[in-house]
Amino acid sequence: MAKMLAREIGAEYLSLGKYVSDHRLFSGVDRKRKTQVVDVIRTRGRMRRFTKSDAPPLIVDTHHPEGIVRNNVTTLVFVLRCDPTVLIRRLQRKKWYQEKIRENVMAEILDYCFINAQSYYASEKVVQLDTSWSSVKSSVKTAKNILSGTKPPSLRVDWLRKLEKDPSLSKYLRC
């Protein structure tokens, strides 16, 4: 979605994960999660060149924005949300291992990315988009409307309430 949005609004696109990997901006590897651990300080320093006032608009695609993309140069943060049951199916189709699925579903249910984004950026800069049943094209259109001010960012996601109706999701909250 981030790549398509950047194309649609004429902005630069940056996949932070790929950038960190390509420039070896990680401090180690989390073997349990099979992922690199981002060196936030080094990465933030490298990001400065993309966020100068004369730089073109930039869309950063990441799950880890807080502390890397500075608050004072950020216009808006879209946190993409997904119904946990849909997320499970999507990640199973990608052949993710069960523990990684559990961790991601639990983070979604508990609003982890949304809360982190709100704690780092001003609340009015953080917008939730529910992508559960929307196509990428439709989600991009919604994001463009929010950016242009033609659609107010009013979505409130509450997956915990869904647990009341779908107790099968509770298995993802067990430690």
C-alpha positions as CSV (number, residue, x, y, z in Angstrom):
1,M,0.0,0.0,0.0
2,A,2.8,2.4,0.9
3,K,4.5,1.9,-2.5
4,M,1.2,2.5,-4.4
5,L,0.4,5.6,-2.2
6,A,3.8,7.1,-2.9
7,R,3.4,6.5,-6.7
8,E,-0.1,8.1,-6.6
9,I,0.9,11.2,-4.8
10,G,4.3,11.7,-6.4
11,A,6.4,10.9,-3.3
12,E,9.5,8.9,-2.8
13,Y,9.1,5.4,-1.3
14,L,11.4,3.9,1.2
15,S,11.0,0.4,2.7
16,L,12.7,0.9,6.0
17,G,13.3,-2.9,6.5
18,K,15.1,-3.2,3.2
19,Y,17.1,0.0,3.8
20,V,18.2,-1.2,7.2
21,S,19.2,-4.6,5.8
22,D,21.0,-3.1,2.7
23,H,23.0,-0.6,4.8
24,R,23.6,-3.0,7.6
25,L,21.9,-0.7,10.1
26,F,21.1,-3.5,12.6
27,S,22.7,-4.3,15.9
28,G,22.1,-8.0,15.8
29,V,19.7,-10.8,14.9
30,D,16.8,-12.0,17.0
31,R,17.1,-15.7,16.3
32,K,13.8,-16.6,18.0
33,R,11.9,-14.2,15.8
34,K,14.2,-14.7,12.8
35,T,14.6,-11.0,12.2
36,Q,17.2,-8.3,12.4
37,V,17.3,-5.9,15.4
38,V,17.3,-2.3,14.1
39,D,20.0,0.0,15.4
40,V,17.6,3.0,16.0
41,I,20.3,5.6,16.6
42,R,22.3,4.8,13.4
43,T,19.2,4.4,11.3
44,R,17.8,7.7,12.6
45,G,21.0,9.4,11.6
46,R,20.9,7.9,8.1
47,M,17.2,9.0,7.8
48,R,18.1,12.7,8.2
49,R,19.1,13.0,4.6
50,F,15.6,11.9,3.5
51,T,13.9,14.3,5.8
52,K,15.6,17.6,5.1
53,S,13.3,20.5,4.3
54,D,14.3,20.5,0.6
55,A,13.8,16.7,0.2
56,P,10.8,15.5,-1.8
57,P,7.9,14.1,0.1
58,L,8.6,10.6,1.5
59,I,6.5,7.6,2.3
60,V,8.3,5.3,4.8
61,D,7.0,1.7,4.9
62,T,7.8,0.2,8.3
63,H,6.5,-1.6,11.4
64,H,9.0,0.3,13.5
65,P,8.6,4.1,12.9
66,E,8.9,5.4,16.5
67,G,12.2,6.9,17.1
68,I,13.5,6.5,13.6
69,V,11.4,9.0,11.5
70,R,11.5,12.2,13.6
71,N,8.2,13.6,14.8
72,N,9.0,17.1,13.7
73,V,9.3,16.1,10.0
74,T,6.3,13.7,10.0
75,T,3.1,14.9,8.5
76,L,0.9,11.8,9.0
77,V,1.3,8.2,10.2
78,F,-1.0,5.6,8.8
79,V,-1.3,2.5,11.0
80,L,-2.8,-0.3,8.9
81,R,-5.1,-2.5,10.9
82,C,-6.5,-5.9,10.1
83,D,-9.2,-8.0,11.7
84,P,-7.3,-10.7,13.6
85,T,-9.1,-13.6,11.9
86,V,-8.2,-12.1,8.5
87,L,-4.7,-11.5,9.6
88,I,-4.3,-15.2,10.7
89,R,-5.4,-16.3,7.2
90,R,-3.1,-13.9,5.4
91,L,-0.1,-14.9,7.5
92,Q,-0.8,-18.6,7.1
93,R,-1.0,-18.1,3.3
94,K,2.5,-16.5,3.5
95,K,3.6,-19.7,5.4
96,W,4.7,-17.8,8.5
97,Y,5.5,-20.0,11.4
98,Q,2.9,-20.3,14.2
99,E,4.8,-18.4,16.8
100,K,5.3,-15.4,14.5
101,I,1.6,-15.5,13.6
102,R,0.6,-15.6,17.3
103,E,2.9,-12.6,18.1
104,N,1.5,-10.5,15.2
105,V,-2.1,-11.3,16.0
106,M,-1.5,-10.5,19.6
107,A,0.1,-7.2,18.7
108,E,-2.9,-6.4,16.5
109,I,-5.5,-7.3,19.1
110,L,-3.6,-5.2,21.7
111,D,-3.2,-2.2,19.4
112,Y,0.6,-2.4,19.8
113,C,1.6,-0.4,16.6
114,F,-1.1,2.1,17.1
115,I,-0.2,2.8,20.7
116,N,3.5,3.1,19.9
117,A,2.8,5.4,17.0
118,Q,0.6,7.6,19.2
119,S,3.1,7.7,22.1
120,Y,5.9,8.9,19.7
121,Y,4.0,11.1,17.3
122,A,1.3,13.7,18.2
123,S,-2.1,11.8,18.4
124,E,-3.5,14.0,15.6
125,K,-0.8,12.7,13.3
126,V,-1.7,9.1,13.7
127,V,-4.6,7.6,11.6
128,Q,-5.8,4.0,11.7
129,L,-6.9,2.4,8.4
130,D,-8.8,-0.9,8.6
131,T,-7.5,-2.9,5.6
132,S,-9.3,-6.2,6.6
133,W,-11.8,-6.2,3.7
134,S,-10.4,-3.4,1.5
135,S,-8.3,-3.8,-1.6
136,V,-4.9,-2.1,-1.7
137,K,-6.4,0.3,-4.3
138,S,-9.3,1.2,-2.0
139,S,-7.0,1.7,1.0
140,V,-4.8,4.0,-1.0
141,K,-7.8,6.0,-2.1
142,T,-8.9,6.4,1.5
143,A,-5.4,7.5,2.5
144,K,-5.3,10.0,-0.3
145,N,-8.6,11.4,0.8
146,I,-7.4,11.8,4.3
147,L,-4.1,13.4,3.2
148,S,-6.1,15.9,1.0
149,G,-8.5,16.7,3.8
150,T,-11.6,15.5,2.0
151,K,-12.2,12.6,4.4
152,P,-11.8,13.0,8.2
153,P,-9.7,10.3,9.9
154,S,-12.3,8.9,12.2
155,L,-11.8,5.2,12.4
156,R,-11.5,3.6,15.9
157,V,-10.5,-0.1,15.9
158,D,-11.3,-2.3,18.9
159,W,-10.3,-5.9,18.4
160,L,-10.6,-6.8,22.1
161,R,-14.4,-6.3,21.7
162,K,-14.3,-8.8,18.9
163,L,-12.9,-11.4,21.4
164,E,-16.2,-11.2,23.2
165,K,-17.8,-12.6,20.1
166,D,-15.0,-14.9,18.9
167,P,-13.4,-16.7,21.9
168,S,-11.2,-18.7,19.5
169,L,-8.9,-15.7,19.3
170,S,-8.1,-15.9,23.0
171,K,-5.5,-18.5,22.2
172,Y,-3.3,-15.8,20.7
173,L,-3.3,-13.9,24.1
174,R,-1.8,-16.8,26.0
175,C,1.9,-16.6,26.9
